[in-house]
Amino acid sequence: MRSCALVLLASAALSAQSPELPQAGVEQMYGAVGAVFPSGATKDVLDAGLTVGFGGVHWLGPRLGVQAELGYDRIDPAPSLGDGAQVGQIFGLTVGLACRLHRGPSGLYLAGAGGVHKVRMSTVPDTLPVVPGTFQTVSSTRGGVTGTLGFEAPLGGGRTFFVEARWQRIYTRGQALDLVPLVVGTRF
């Protein structure tokens, strides 16, 4: 927690370098990496994992932008599940809006998006010995939504540092898959 506070304080100090927000028509690419945590009913069967995203934002003005992202999540099974556990991989494409809540160079923003997700779950059937080649993979394509609360600060040279907490829901058959990714990244 201390390291997160130090990163936010350092980012706020860097914000004095660039007092301007991007104007209309400005496009920024970005990359982000972080951890993803299952929530809701999902947390009983899945453990924390890795999340990676690449995307871009087209700013319609200083505070409103349209963004698109390609994302990848790898989620491991909960340790209590044993050898028959599932390993999840999610590939997603989302499109949505980003809205800055601040007027200065750094501050909070919100984003919301919807998209398509390819969910792959690999399982080891309990009736088979755990040896290479016994994995069974099930894939499905599903819709989903994402809500984001983020903090951004300029780094200078047109680059921006950001840290985000997201809520992601993928509408799978039966129980929805709820995830909470925490990411850091940079726009350039």
C-alpha positions, 0 to 999 in steps of 0.5 A, a space after each residue: 500500500 505504501 508503494 502505491 501511495 508513493 507512486 501516486 505522490 510521484 505522479 502528482 509531482 510530475 504533473 507540474 511539467 505539463 499543464 495542458 490536457 490533450 485537445 480534440 483530435 489527439 490520439 494516444 496509444 497505451 499499454 498496461 499490465 497488472 493483476 486480476 482478481 476474481 470477485 463474486 461467485 468466481 472467487 471460490 474457484 479462481 485465484 489471482 492472475 495476470 492482465 495485459 492490455 494494449 489500446 488507444 484513445 481518440 480524444 474528442 475534447 480535453 475531457 471526453 474520449 473514445 477508447 478501444 482495447 485488446 486485452 488478455 487475462 490469465 487466471 489460475 485455479 483456486 489452490 483448494 480445487 486440486 488437480 481437476 482445476 481449471 485454468 482460464 484465459 480470456 482474450 477481449 476486445 472492448 470499445 467505450 468512452 473515457 471521461 476525465 473528472 479533473 481540469 488540471 494536468 492530473 486527476 481522476 477519470 472514469 471509463 466504461 466499455 462493452 465488448 467481446 471476449 473469447 473465454 478458454 477454460 482448460 480442465 484436467 478431468 478427475 477420471 484421468 491421471 494428471 499427465 501431459 496431454 490430458 487437458 481438455 479445453 472448452 472455448 466460448 465467445 461471450 459479451 461483457 462490460 467493464 467499468 474503470 476508475 483511474 488516476 492519471 498524471 503527465 510524464 512530459 513529452 506527451 506521455 501520461 502515467 495511469 493506474 486503474 481499478 476496473 470491474 469486468 463482467 463477462 456473461 458466460 453460461 450460468 454464472 457470470 465471470 466477475 473480475 477486478 483488474 488492477 493495472 498500471 500503464 502509460 499513454 504515449 
